[in-house]
């Protein structure tokens, strides 16, 4: 467990495709948010959940931080996370979403091995980049105002500004970055866990 690493679970999305409150959906007897926190605790003791509103996660055994209200989308959660990690005196922030139940256990280790002197390292699988699963230098928070003032809001765009490395995982037998967007995905995740 790394002392210079903070972990923030991004849970501020509306989850409209699944009927709202996505982090509170149950999978194999456990809420998605609790599965994400369980993974987080294996990597760090400095953990928070970033939300737009506290009602998005109800009660959780973790610090809740509010997405930056002036920044839309996942970037608002990243900005709040970077501030949280910096205040905790962590050099790095690992972001994960609440809706990826199969995240690889070596996620922070592999990203850390690739970041070198760059501002971030992002996970990918099957030819797809997953910017919500990223390792970010907390010092990159200084670049947020310039990026936001440009009108851009994507995590990938921000990573491009601060410099990033891509780290690929192989999909064997399940894509470790499979995400739950709707009821069908939730049923598929349940099936994969039983299988």
ABEGO torsion letter per residue (X at the ends): XBAABBBBBBAABAGAAAGEGAAABBBGGBBAAAAAAAAAAAABABBBBBBABAAAAEBBBBBBBBBBAABBEAAAAAAAAAAAAAAAGBABBBBBBAABAABBAAAAAAAAAAAEABABBBBBBGGBBBAABBBBBAAAAAAAAAAAAAGBABAAAAAAAAEBBBBBBBBOABBAABBBABAAAAAAAAAAAAX
